[in-house]
Amino acid sequence: MSSGHRDAVDDDVRDAPGPVADRPGVADAAVRVALVAEPGLLRTLVVAVLAATPGFRTVGECDPDQDAVAAVAAGRPDLVLVDLDTVDDLGVLTGRLYARLPDCAVVGLTARRTARTLRRALRCRVRGVIGKDVPPEELVEQLRAVADGQRTIDPQAALAALDAAVNPLTEREREVAAAAARGLPDRQIAAQLHLAPGTVRNHVSALLRKTGGRNRWEAVQRAQDAGWI
């Protein structure tokens, strides 16, 4: 069994593309993979791993700031491997990919194994979340699992999501944290939420205590990574 956690939630399975081997005209064919990632070591290594692995073929590469759909669609990929850490609007990208390539599955690579990363990926119908530092054989195993119609999730990201399942912030603390994340000072937050400035400071102090952040910016980042706001 892969070290990735495979999820069999009914709603997600219904949305998943069928296994590659079950699709018309592709029985016994190689899994066709396209990459959406910045040029560099990661992309080069992934292409090299796939080239050395029987049953896989790279059919397209493009940068995240390019029109990824147009760049990779011609290769009719079964899997589109996306660098989650460099794509700004993941929902737009996956929506356009699935509209143009309804039988493909999007798989994400990330170095940020946080609840926020995982929830964002699942919300955008990413079928696999894989750590960038996994060994080549594990990358291949998880890509095969997704090509077979399964879902695979990096175990560290899954544990982070489980740890964040209970949100310690109150509703008002979440509102203050969300406003602070937009860079608003205490007085503007107070005016926006109809609170006294002193009350806002108390909520910020609670945020610092509950996240362990050394300052408000670190506290907000930790709350975001945990999926609390």
Summary of the structure (lengths in Angstrom):
residues: 229
radius of gyration: 20.2
end to end distance: 33.6
largest distance: 66.6
contacts: 725
relative contact order: 0.13
helix: 48%
strand: 14%
